[in-house]
Amino acid sequence: MLEYLRVVAPQRAYAVHDGLVSDWGLRVLDGVLAGGAERSGAEVRRPAVGETVDL
């Protein structure tokens, strides 16, 4: 994901492959992704379970 943010530089990205990660792990992951997103100017958010997103 970080490499994608750096190379592709999207305006928005979605973290979706983390269903087995613990609450603590998700906080760590969110922090890492937030740092990468801030550097690239992207918005990163985690869709809620069952939420759909138009791309």
PDB file with SEQRES, HELIX, SHEET and CRYST1 records, atoms N, CA, C and O in Angstrom:
SEQRES   1 A   55  MET LEU GLU TYR LEU ARG VAL VAL ALA PRO GLN ARG ALA          
SEQRES   2 A   55  TYR ALA VAL HIS ASP GLY LEU VAL SER ASP TRP GLY LEU          
SEQRES   3 A   55  ARG VAL LEU ASP GLY VAL LEU ALA GLY GLY ALA GLU ARG          
SEQRES   4 A   55  SER GLY ALA GLU VAL ARG ARG PRO ALA VAL GLY GLU THR          
SEQRES   5 A   55  VAL ASP LEU                                                  
HELIX    1 AA1 LEU A    2  VAL A    8  1                                   7    
HELIX    2 AA2 ASP A   23  SER A   40  1                                  18    
SHEET    1 AA1 2 ARG A  12  TYR A  14  0                                        
SHEET    2 AA1 2 GLU A  43  ARG A  45  1                                        
CRYST1    1.000    1.000    1.000  90.00  90.00  90.00 P 1           1          
ATOM      1  N   MET A   1       0.827  -1.180   0.000  1.00  0.00           N  
ATOM      2  CA  MET A   1       0.000   0.000   0.000  1.00  0.00           C  
ATOM      3  C   MET A   1       0.876   1.250   0.000  1.00  0.00           C  
ATOM      4  O   MET A   1       0.615   2.204  -0.732  1.00  0.00           O  
ATOM      5  N   LEU A   2       1.912   1.230   0.825  1.00  0.00           N  
ATOM      6  CA  LEU A   2       2.789   2.405   0.871  1.00  0.00           C  
ATOM      7  C   LEU A   2       3.472   2.630  -0.469  1.00  0.00           C  
ATOM      8  O   LEU A   2       3.582   3.765  -0.932  1.00  0.00           O  
ATOM      9  N   GLU A   3       3.929   1.549  -1.091  1.00  0.00           N  
ATOM     10  CA  GLU A   3       4.562   1.679  -2.408  1.00  0.00           C  
ATOM     11  C   GLU A   3       3.552   2.198  -3.431  1.00  0.00           C  
ATOM     12  O   GLU A   3       3.894   3.036  -4.265  1.00  0.00           O  
ATOM     13  N   TYR A   4       2.325   1.713  -3.376  1.00  0.00           N  
ATOM     14  CA  TYR A   4       1.262   2.186  -4.258  1.00  0.00           C  
ATOM     15  C   TYR A   4       1.034   3.685  -4.069  1.00  0.00           C  
ATOM     16  O   TYR A   4       0.928   4.425  -5.047  1.00  0.00           O  
ATOM     17  N   LEU A   5       0.958   4.137  -2.813  1.00  0.00           N  
ATOM     18  CA  LEU A   5       0.775   5.567  -2.555  1.00  0.00           C  
ATOM     19  C   LEU A   5       1.936   6.381  -3.118  1.00  0.00           C  
ATOM     20  O   LEU A   5       1.733   7.463  -3.670  1.00  0.00           O  
ATOM     21  N   ARG A   6       3.147   5.859  -2.977  1.00  0.00           N  
ATOM     22  CA  ARG A   6       4.326   6.586  -3.435  1.00  0.00           C  
ATOM     23  C   ARG A   6       4.410   6.628  -4.957  1.00  0.00           C  
ATOM     24  O   ARG A   6       4.656   7.688  -5.533  1.00  0.00           O  
ATOM     25  N   VAL A   7       4.210   5.489  -5.614  1.00  0.00           N  
ATOM     26  CA  VAL A   7       4.401   5.395  -7.061  1.00  0.00           C  
ATOM     27  C   VAL A   7       3.208   5.917  -7.844  1.00  0.00           C  
ATOM     28  O   VAL A   7       3.374   6.700  -8.779  1.00  0.00           O  
ATOM     29  N   VAL A   8       2.013   5.492  -7.472  1.00  0.00           N  
ATOM     30  CA  VAL A   8       0.807   5.863  -8.225  1.00  0.00           C  
ATOM     31  C   VAL A   8       0.300   7.238  -7.826  1.00  0.00           C  
ATOM     32  O   VAL A   8      -0.255   7.964  -8.651  1.00  0.00           O  
ATOM     33  N   ALA A   9       0.493   7.601  -6.544  1.00  0.00           N  
ATOM     34  CA  ALA A   9       0.054   8.890  -6.011  1.00  0.00           C  
ATOM     35  C   ALA A   9      -1.437   9.150  -6.258  1.00  0.00           C  
ATOM     36  O   ALA A   9      -1.803  10.166  -6.849  1.00  0.00           O  
ATOM     37  N   PRO A  10      -2.294   8.229  -5.803  1.00  0.00           N  
ATOM     38  CA  PRO A  10      -3.736   8.434  -5.994  1.00  0.00           C  
ATOM     39  C   PRO A  10      -4.237   9.557  -5.088  1.00  0.00           C  
ATOM     40  O   PRO A  10      -3.583   9.910  -4.107  1.00  0.00           O  
ATOM     41  N   GLN A  11      -5.381  10.106  -5.416  1.00  0.00           N  
ATOM     42  CA  GLN A  11      -5.991  11.102  -4.544  1.00  0.00           C  
ATOM     43  C   GLN A  11      -6.689  10.432  -3.365  1.00  0.00           C  
ATOM     44  O   GLN A  11      -6.874  11.055  -2.320  1.00  0.00           O  
ATOM     45  N   ARG A  12      -7.079   9.166  -3.524  1.00  0.00           N  
ATOM     46  CA  ARG A  12      -7.747   8.423  -2.460  1.00  0.00           C  
ATOM     47  C   ARG A  12      -7.362   6.949  -2.590  1.00  0.00           C  
ATOM     48  O   ARG A  12      -7.201   6.439  -3.699  1.00  0.00           O  
ATOM     49  N   ALA A  13      -7.218   6.274  -1.457  1.00  0.00           N  
ATOM     50  CA  ALA A  13      -6.917   4.840  -1.448  1.00  0.00           C  
ATOM     51  C   ALA A  13      -7.732   4.193  -0.335  1.00  0.00           C  
ATOM     52  O   ALA A  13      -8.091   4.850   0.642  1.00  0.00           O  
ATOM     53  N   TYR A  14      -8.020   2.905  -0.486  1.00  0.00           N  
ATOM     54  CA  TYR A  14      -8.812   2.174   0.510  1.00  0.00           C  
ATOM     55  C   TYR A  14      -8.032   0.970   1.019  1.00  0.00           C  
ATOM     56  O   TYR A  14      -7.557   0.160   0.224  1.00  0.00           O  
ATOM     57  N   ALA A  15      -7.897   0.846   2.333  1.00  0.00           N  
ATOM     58  CA  ALA A  15      -7.274  -0.316   2.943  1.00  0.00           C  
ATOM     59  C   ALA A  15      -8.351  -1.389   3.095  1.00  0.00           C  
ATOM     60  O   ALA A  15      -9.317  -1.190   3.832  1.00  0.00           O  
ATOM     61  N   VAL A  16      -8.197  -2.528   2.407  1.00  0.00           N  
ATOM     62  CA  VAL A  16      -9.263  -3.529   2.420  1.00  0.00           C  
ATOM     63  C   VAL A  16      -8.822  -4.931   2.822  1.00  0.00           C  
ATOM     64  O   VAL A  16      -9.680  -5.749   3.150  1.00  0.00           O  
ATOM     65  N   HIS A  17      -7.540  -5.250   2.816  1.00  0.00           N  
ATOM     66  CA  HIS A  17      -7.091  -6.618   3.067  1.00  0.00           C  
ATOM     67  C   HIS A  17      -6.546  -6.773   4.481  1.00  0.00           C  
ATOM     68  O   HIS A  17      -5.380  -7.121   4.667  1.00  0.00           O  
ATOM     69  N   ASP A  18      -7.390  -6.515   5.477  1.00  0.00           N  
ATOM     70  CA  ASP A  18      -6.905  -6.574   6.847  1.00  0.00           C  
ATOM     71  C   ASP A  18      -7.926  -7.185   7.799  1.00  0.00           C  
ATOM     72  O   ASP A  18      -7.911  -6.876   8.991  1.00  0.00           O  
ATOM     73  N   GLY A  19      -8.798  -8.029   7.311  1.00  0.00           N  
ATOM     74  CA  GLY A  19      -9.857  -8.588   8.133  1.00  0.00           C  
ATOM     75  C   GLY A  19      -9.383  -9.417   9.315  1.00  0.00           C  
ATOM     76  O   GLY A  19     -10.120  -9.556  10.292  1.00  0.00           O  
ATOM     77  N   LEU A  20      -8.175  -9.974   9.261  1.00  0.00           N  
ATOM     78  CA  LEU A  20      -7.693 -10.812  10.353  1.00  0.00           C  
ATOM     79  C   LEU A  20      -6.773 -10.065  11.314  1.00  0.00           C  
ATOM     80  O   LEU A  20      -6.249 -10.668  12.251  1.00  0.00           O  
ATOM     81  N   VAL A  21      -6.569  -8.793  11.105  1.00  0.00           N  
ATOM     82  CA  VAL A  21      -5.656  -8.016  11.943  1.00  0.00           C  
ATOM     83  C   VAL A  21      -6.390  -7.581  13.219  1.00  0.00           C  
ATOM     84  O   VAL A  21      -7.564  -7.213  13.169  1.00  0.00           O  
ATOM     85  N   SER A  22      -5.701  -7.626  14.346  1.00  0.00           N  
ATOM     86  CA  SER A  22      -6.305  -7.255  15.629  1.00  0.00           C  
ATOM     87  C   SER A  22      -6.562  -5.752  15.707  1.00  0.00           C  
ATOM     88  O   SER A  22      -6.074  -4.992  14.870  1.00  0.00           O  
ATOM     89  N   ASP A  23      -7.326  -5.322  16.712  1.00  0.00           N  
ATOM     90  CA  ASP A  23      -7.583  -3.892  16.911  1.00  0.00           C  
ATOM     91  C   ASP A  23      -6.282  -3.118  17.072  1.00  0.00           C  
ATOM     92  O   ASP A  23      -6.112  -2.049  16.487  1.00  0.00           O  
ATOM     93  N   TRP A  24      -5.362  -3.665  17.871  1.00  0.00           N  
ATOM     94  CA  TRP A  24      -4.078  -3.004  18.066  1.00  0.00           C  
ATOM     95  C   TRP A  24      -3.307  -2.928  16.749  1.00  0.00           C  
ATOM     96  O   TRP A  24      -2.744  -1.887  16.412  1.00  0.00           O  
ATOM     97  N   GLY A  25      -3.284  -4.033  16.011  1.00  0.00           N  
ATOM     98  CA  GLY A  25      -2.603  -4.065  14.718  1.00  0.00           C  
ATOM     99  C   GLY A  25      -3.194  -3.069  13.738  1.00  0.00           C  
ATOM    100  O   GLY A  25      -2.466  -2.437  12.972  1.00  0.00           O  
ATOM    101  N   LEU A  26      -4.516  -2.926  13.759  1.00  0.00           N  
ATOM    102  CA  LEU A  26      -5.159  -1.955  12.874  1.00  0.00           C  
ATOM    103  C   LEU A  26      -4.762  -0.528  13.232  1.00  0.00           C  
ATOM    104  O   LEU A  26      -4.598   0.308  12.343  1.00  0.00           O  
ATOM    105  N   ARG A  27      -4.604  -0.237  14.526  1.00  0.00           N  
ATOM    106  CA  ARG A  27      -4.158   1.099  14.926  1.00  0.00           C  
ATOM    107  C   ARG A  27      -2.749   1.371  14.408  1.00  0.00           C  
ATOM    108  O   ARG A  27      -2.459   2.466  13.925  1.00  0.00           O  
ATOM    109  N   VAL A  28      -1.883   0.377  14.509  1.00  0.00           N  
ATOM    110  CA  VAL A  28      -0.520   0.523  13.985  1.00  0.00           C  
ATOM    111  C   VAL A  28      -0.565   0.709  12.474  1.00  0.00           C  
ATOM    112  O   VAL A  28       0.060   1.626  11.941  1.00  0.00           O  
ATOM    113  N   LEU A  29      -1.300  -0.153  11.786  1.00  0.00           N  
ATOM    114  CA  LEU A  29      -1.422  -0.058  10.332  1.00  0.00           C  
ATOM    115  C   LEU A  29      -1.988   1.289   9.918  1.00  0.00           C  
ATOM    116  O   LEU A  29      -1.475   1.918   8.992  1.00  0.00           O  
ATOM    117  N   ASP A  30      -3.041   1.741  10.593  1.00  0.00           N  
ATOM    118  CA  ASP A  30      -3.638   3.035  10.263  1.00  0.00           C  
ATOM    119  C   ASP A  30      -2.627   4.163  10.427  1.00  0.00           C  
ATOM    120  O   ASP A  30      -2.604   5.094   9.622  1.00  0.00           O  
ATOM    121  N   GLY A  31      -1.794   4.090  11.458  1.00  0.00           N  
ATOM    122  CA  GLY A  31      -0.775   5.114  11.662  1.00  0.00           C  
ATOM    123  C   GLY A  31       0.258   5.119  10.545  1.00  0.00           C  
ATOM    124  O   GLY A  31       0.648   6.180  10.056  1.00  0.00           O  
ATOM    125  N   VAL A  32       0.697   3.934  10.144  1.00  0.00           N  
ATOM    126  CA  VAL A  32       1.674   3.834   9.051  1.00  0.00           C  
ATOM    127  C   VAL A  32       1.064   4.352   7.747  1.00  0.00           C  
ATOM    128  O   VAL A  32       1.691   5.123   7.020  1.00  0.00           O  
ATOM    129  N   LEU A  33      -0.159   3.921   7.464  1.00  0.00           N  
ATOM    130  CA  LEU A  33      -0.818   4.373   6.233  1.00  0.00           C  
ATOM    131  C   LEU A  33      -1.089   5.873   6.264  1.00  0.00           C  
ATOM    132  O   LEU A  33      -0.955   6.543   5.240  1.00  0.00           O  
ATOM    133  N   ALA A  34      -1.465   6.405   7.415  1.00  0.00           N  
ATOM    134  CA  ALA A  34      -1.722   7.845   7.530  1.00  0.00           C  
ATOM    135  C   ALA A  34      -0.460   8.640   7.229  1.00  0.00           C  
ATOM    136  O   ALA A  34      -0.519   9.674   6.564  1.00  0.00           O  
ATOM    137  N   GLY A  35       0.685   8.161   7.718  1.00  0.00           N  
ATOM    138  CA  GLY A  35       1.945   8.837   7.428  1.00  0.00           C  
ATOM    139  C   GLY A  35       2.259   8.825   5.945  1.00  0.00           C  
ATOM    140  O   GLY A  35       2.657   9.847   5.386  1.00  0.00           O  
ATOM    141  N   GLY A  36       2.083   7.676   5.298  1.00  0.00           N  
ATOM    142  CA  GLY A  36       2.322   7.588   3.856  1.00  0.00           C  
ATOM    143  C   GLY A  36       1.343   8.428   3.063  1.00  0.00           C  
ATOM    144  O   GLY A  36       1.715   9.066   2.078  1.00  0.00           O  
ATOM    145  N   ALA A  37       0.096   8.427   3.492  1.00  0.00           N  
ATOM    146  CA  ALA A  37      -0.926   9.223   2.803  1.00  0.00           C  
ATOM    147  C   ALA A  37      -0.623  10.710   2.930  1.00  0.00           C  
ATOM    148  O   ALA A  37      -0.769  11.461   1.965  1.00  0.00           O  
ATOM    149  N   GLU A  38      -0.203  11.135   4.111  1.00  0.00           N  
ATOM    150  CA  GLU A  38       0.108  12.552   4.319  1.00  0.00           C  
ATOM    151  C   GLU A  38       1.257  12.980   3.409  1.00  0.00           C  
ATOM    152  O   GLU A  38       1.217  14.056   2.813  1.00  0.00           O  
ATOM    153  N   ARG A  39       2.272  12.139   3.307  1.00  0.00           N  
ATOM    154  CA  ARG A  39       3.416  12.480   2.446  1.00  0.00           C  
ATOM    155  C   ARG A  39       3.018  12.551   0.977  1.00  0.00           C  
ATOM    156  O   ARG A  39       3.584  13.341   0.223  1.00  0.00           O  
ATOM    157  N   SER A  40       2.052  11.735   0.562  1.00  0.00           N  
ATOM    158  CA  SER A  40       1.668  11.706  -0.853  1.00  0.00           C  
ATOM    159  C   SER A  40       0.463  12.594  -1.160  1.00  0.00           C  
ATOM    160  O   SER A  40       0.123  12.796  -2.326  1.00  0.00           O  
ATOM    161  N   GLY A  41      -0.186  13.126  -0.119  1.00  0.00           N  
ATOM    162  CA  GLY A  41      -1.357  13.976  -0.337  1.00  0.00           C  
ATOM    163  C   GLY A  41      -2.629  13.195  -0.614  1.00  0.00           C  
ATOM    164  O   GLY A  41      -3.593  13.750  -1.141  1.00  0.00           O  
ATOM    165  N   ALA A  42      -2.646  11.898  -0.260  1.00  0.00           N  
ATOM    166  CA  ALA A  42      -3.824  11.057  -0.506  1.00  0.00           C  
ATOM    167  C   ALA A  42      -4.693  10.985   0.740  1.00  0.00           C  
ATOM    168  O   ALA A  42      -4.244  11.279   1.848  1.00  0.00           O  
ATOM    169  N   GLU A  43      -5.932  10.594   0.542  1.00  0.00           N  
ATOM    170  CA  GLU A  43      -6.855  10.287   1.636  1.00  0.00           C  
ATOM    171  C   GLU A  43      -6.938   8.769   1.729  1.00  0.00           C  
ATOM    172  O   GLU A  43      -7.250   8.110   0.737  1.00  0.00           O  
ATOM    173  N   VAL A  44      -6.665   8.203   2.902  1.00  0.00           N  
ATOM    174  CA  VAL A  44      -6.785   6.762   3.102  1.00  0.00           C  
ATOM    175  C   VAL A  44      -7.846   6.541   4.171  1.00  0.00           C  
ATOM    176  O   VAL A  44      -7.785   7.145   5.242  1.00  0.00           O  
ATOM    177  N   ARG A  45      -8.805   5.689   3.890  1.00  0.00           N  
ATOM    178  CA  ARG A  45      -9.824   5.372   4.890  1.00  0.00           C  
ATOM    179  C   ARG A  45     -10.145   3.896   4.831  1.00  0.00           C  
ATOM    180  O   ARG A  45      -9.922   3.233   3.818  1.00  0.00           O  
ATOM    181  N   ARG A  46     -10.668   3.395   5.922  1.00  0.00           N  
ATOM    182  CA  ARG A  46     -11.025   1.982   6.017  1.00  0.00           C  
ATOM    183  C   ARG A  46     -12.540   1.860   5.851  1.00  0.00           C  
ATOM    184  O   ARG A  46     -13.290   2.348   6.697  1.00  0.00           O  
ATOM    185  N   PRO A  47     -13.001   1.217   4.774  1.00  0.00           N  
ATOM    186  CA  PRO A  47     -14.446   1.019   4.616  1.00  0.00           C  
ATOM    187  C   PRO A  47     -14.995   0.173   5.783  1.00  0.00           C  
ATOM    188  O   PRO A  47     -14.335  -0.759   6.242  1.00  0.00           O  
ATOM    189  N   ALA A  48     -16.173   0.497   6.240  1.00  0.00           N  
ATOM    190  CA  ALA A  48     -16.844  -0.289   7.282  1.00  0.00           C  
ATOM    191  C   ALA A  48     -17.248  -1.643   6.704  1.00  0.00           C  
ATOM    192  O   ALA A  48     -17.426  -1.774   5.493  1.00  0.00           O  
ATOM    193  N   VAL A  49     -17.390  -2.625   7.545  1.00  0.00           N  
ATOM    194  CA  VAL A  49     -17.824  -3.959   7.101  1.00  0.00           C  
ATOM    195  C   VAL A  49     -19.161  -3.810   6.392  1.00  0.00           C  
ATOM    196  O   VAL A  49     -20.113  -3.268   6.954  1.00  0.00           O  
ATOM    197  N   GLY A  50     -19.229  -4.292   5.162  1.00  0.00           N  
ATOM    198  CA  GLY A  50     -20.441  -4.226   4.367  1.00  0.00           C  
ATOM    199  C   GLY A  50     -20.604  -2.948   3.568  1.00  0.00           C  
ATOM    200  O   GLY A  50     -21.498  -2.857   2.727  1.00  0.00           O  
ATOM    201  N   GLU A  51     -19.758  -1.961   3.814  1.00  0.00           N  
ATOM    202  CA  GLU A  51     -19.840  -0.682   3.079  1.00  0.00           C  
ATOM    203  C   GLU A  51     -19.359  -0.902   1.639  1.00  0.00           C  
ATOM    204  O   GLU A  51     -18.395  -1.630   1.404  1.00  0.00           O  
ATOM    205  N   THR A  52     -20.030  -0.277   0.700  1.00  0.00           N  
ATOM    206  CA  THR A  52     -19.574  -0.309  -0.686  1.00  0.00           C  
ATOM    207  C   THR A  52     -19.005   1.059  -1.040  1.00  0.00           C  
ATOM    208  O   THR A  52     -19.373   2.083  -0.463  1.00  0.00           O  
ATOM    209  N   VAL A  53     -18.100   1.038  -2.003  1.00  0.00           N  
ATOM    210  CA  VAL A  53     -17.429   2.273  -2.424  1.00  0.00           C  
ATOM    211  C   VAL A  53     -17.452   2.339  -3.930  1.00  0.00           C  
ATOM    212  O   VAL A  53     -17.074   1.375  -4.596  1.00  0.00           O  
ATOM    213  N   ASP A  54     -17.885   3.448  -4.479  1.00  0.00           N  
ATOM    214  CA  ASP A  54     -17.819   3.653  -5.927  1.00  0.00           C  
ATOM    215  C   ASP A  54     -16.417   4.155  -6.270  1.00  0.00           C  
ATOM    216  O   ASP A  54     -15.945   5.143  -5.707  1.00  0.00           O  
ATOM    217  N   LEU A  55     -15.764   3.469  -7.193  1.00  0.00           N  
ATOM    218  CA  LEU A  55     -14.409   3.850  -7.594  1.00  0.00           C  
ATOM    219  C   LEU A  55     -14.438   4.662  -8.865  1.00  0.00           C  
ATOM    220  O   LEU A  55     -13.389   5.074  -9.359  1.00  0.00           O  
TER     221      LEU A  55                                                      
END                                                                             
